[in-house]
């Protein structure tokens, strides 16, 4: 049995992350090869995850830390 590399809870299926979809110029809809124009938060049974389409979360700002916090 094949293991999922990504948790379904953390990255739920969205047409914005699908291989067969492309984000439209307005940024609201997805141009899907299979279903046509769909909402970017919807999904269908033809969903295939594309890692390169997901934008990673920003790292927290740590500029307000003291160097003493990292001293031994």
C-alpha positions as CSV (number, residue, x, y, z in Angstrom):
1,X,0.0,0.0,0.0
2,X,1.3,3.4,-0.9
3,X,1.7,6.0,1.8
4,X,0.6,9.6,1.4
5,X,3.6,12.0,1.6
6,X,1.3,14.9,2.6
7,X,-1.4,14.9,5.2
8,X,-4.9,15.4,3.8
9,X,-5.8,17.4,6.9
10,X,-3.0,19.9,6.4
11,X,-3.4,20.3,2.6
12,X,-7.0,19.6,1.6
13,X,-7.8,19.1,-2.1
14,X,-8.2,22.4,-3.9
15,X,-8.4,23.1,-7.6
16,X,-5.7,25.8,-7.1
17,X,-3.2,23.0,-6.4
18,X,-4.3,20.5,-9.1
19,X,-2.2,19.4,-12.1
20,X,-4.9,19.9,-14.6
21,X,-5.9,23.4,-13.5
22,X,-4.3,26.8,-14.1
23,X,-5.1,30.0,-12.1
24,X,-7.0,32.5,-14.2
25,X,-5.7,36.1,-14.7
26,X,-8.3,37.4,-12.2
27,X,-6.9,35.1,-9.5
28,X,-10.4,34.0,-8.3
29,X,-11.1,31.1,-10.6
30,X,-9.2,28.1,-12.0
31,X,-9.2,27.1,-15.7
32,X,-9.5,23.3,-15.5
33,X,-8.8,21.0,-18.5
34,X,-11.5,18.6,-17.3
35,X,-14.3,20.8,-15.8
36,X,-13.8,24.2,-17.4
37,X,-13.9,27.3,-15.2
38,X,-14.3,26.4,-11.5
39,X,-13.7,28.0,-8.1
40,X,-10.1,27.7,-6.8
41,X,-11.3,26.2,-3.5
42,X,-13.4,23.4,-5.1
43,X,-12.2,19.9,-6.1
44,X,-13.3,16.9,-8.1
45,X,-12.5,13.2,-8.4
46,X,-9.9,13.9,-11.0
47,X,-7.8,15.9,-8.5
48,X,-4.0,15.3,-8.7
49,X,-1.8,17.3,-6.3
50,X,1.0,19.4,-7.9
51,X,3.6,20.4,-5.3
52,X,4.9,23.3,-7.3
53,X,1.6,25.2,-7.2
54,X,1.4,25.5,-3.4
55,X,2.8,28.7,-2.0
56,X,4.6,28.0,1.3
57,X,3.6,29.8,4.5
58,X,5.8,32.7,5.6
59,X,8.3,32.2,8.4
60,X,7.6,34.0,11.7
61,X,9.5,37.3,12.3
62,X,12.4,36.7,14.7
63,X,14.0,40.1,14.5
64,X,13.0,41.1,18.0
65,X,15.0,38.3,19.7
66,X,18.1,38.9,21.9
67,X,21.4,37.3,21.2
68,X,21.3,36.1,24.8
69,X,18.5,33.8,23.9
70,X,20.9,31.7,21.8
71,X,23.9,31.8,24.1
72,X,24.9,28.8,26.1
